[in-house]
Each structure stands twice: as structure tokens, then as C-alpha cells.
Amino acid sequence: MVYNEIGNTGMRVSALSFGASSLGGVFHGIREEEGIRAVHEAVEGGINFIDVSPYYGHLKAEMVLGKALRDIPRDKYYLSTKVGRYGKDGRNTWDYSAERARSSVFESMERLGIDYIDLINVHDIEFQASMEGGLQKIVDETLPALLKLKEEGVVGHVGLTDLQPENLKWVIDRVDKGAVESVLCFCHYCLNDDLLTEYLDYLEEKGVGVISASPLSMGLLSSRGAPDWHPASEDLREACRRAAKYCAEQGYPIEKLAMQFATSLSPRIATTLFSSASPENVLKNIRYVEEPIDWQLVEKVKEIIGDQQRVRWRNS
């Protein structure tokens, strides 16, 4: 496994990392004991960065992850969780206030069974963009609250997450250098969308580390195809289906190619998060990224996806 530093944080993390959203049954139901074993296999396989959120499964992912972490020495992993996006009684909720951000951190630590969070993120800031106060509230309230927790030694580093990289830039441009130490952007360094590359020079200039997520583009780049809830257009879905079929005909699963491509910009993208509650899938993905990539096949897949490259959608 290759390890890279996230920006200037001093955290040297595995190029492939574990996203715990699946532990909350976000994509489909899970067997809790399998999910716990998936976390253990990830760490034993060299993965040392784990990302979660109270939003995933409306607290369930943090609770299941907390059970898994009981059996793992604390110095074996870096842990990232989030504030701002939540859920209760099957309903999604958002609260980016300073007060809620602070209380959320302590609640997460209790669920996770830890007394220190390595990286705390403001989750999916585009939702605050459409609420009262807009993104300026992230600048004026959320980030200062998290930076205060950093001063107190409760958290190690502070970051932002969003689907829309322009929102991340907007906030970074309006805070002191070093206030935002990392960004997590998803679905924008994949076989069908490499938009994130346009922001790498800017982020490096600002000293901000880069975390990418969803190498399969939330299921678009998979043999089974995108789930019904996926917000992609039918044209993009069809292009990805054709690409998956072509890869299958070559005996090279598109999942393998997608995982390899997503980690190919290491160390500029410090780590790429994938999520699975299956121990077997965890081990398979670790093997995938340790094998050389077929760049000719990458070019063919990009050709098949064609004018659907970088076609975007909104978060939901």
C-alpha cells in the first residue's frame, strides 16, 4: 500500500481508504457482523484512514463503526467524521450553526468510542449554500467552532466536503490560510468525470490536502449498474453501461479499472475513499489498487463514455 500526506496535516494515509457509509445501510441493508469484519480486514490490509458521518444511516454507521473500532488499537488508524448534515426518523436534516457543530463532535466521539477525532469536516456545504446565510455561514460560524475545538485539542484537523468543488473554493478563498486543511470531493475523479484535476493546482497553492471519494461514481461504474435513486441522466447511465459491458468482454471488470484509475493521481490526491460492508469486497479492492492499470483500456472506456464525460448532477 502507498501512503501519502494529506496536505500539511502530517497525516500519512493509505492511498485507498475506507468510507463507512455502507455501515449505515445507505446503499442496501447490511449484516452488522460482516460490516465490522470489513473494517477489520481494511485495517489489516494496510488501510489506515476511515471516514464516517452522523448522517450515514442516521447515526447507524457511527455506531457500527464504533463497535468495530473497539478491537483496533487507536494508533492503527486516522478517523474522520463530519458535522452539518444529519437525519432523524427517516428525514434528512441540516444544521451548520456553531452550537450544533460543537455538540455534534462530542456526540460522534461517544458513538465511536474515542476521545479524539483526527479530521473533522463540514459535510456537504452546498446545502448551506441554499439556506439562510448561504456559504458565508460556514465561514462565520461552522469553521470557527471547529477551529476552537482544534485549539482545545478535541480534533486534530479541519476540512470541508462537497460534491461541487466550486463551493469548496468559495469558502477557502474567504478564510485565513490554513483554516481549511483538507477537502473531500466525490465523483469528480472517476473514469467518467475528472473535474477535480482543474482544482489541484489551486488547492496545492493553498496548502489544502485532497481526498477523493466514490471511485465507482455511486455505482455508475459497476457491472450491476447505477441504482434507481442515482441522480445521473439516462444518457450518462447508458454510456456507463456500454463501458461496463466492454470491460466485461475484455475480462477486466470495470470496478477494477475504476478503482485503479481513481487512485492513479496519488500523491496529488492523497487518498480515495471507497465504501463496502463486505469483507470480500474490501480485500478485492485492496488487491485491485496494488496491480498495474491498463491505460489503453482507460482510453477506450473514456472514448465509449464520450460526450457524457463530466456531465454533472446535484446532490440530494
Order of alpha helices (4+ residues) and beta strands (2+ residues): beta-beta-beta-alpha-beta-alpha-beta-beta-beta-alpha-beta-alpha-alpha-beta-alpha-beta-alpha-beta-alpha-alpha-beta-alpha-alpha
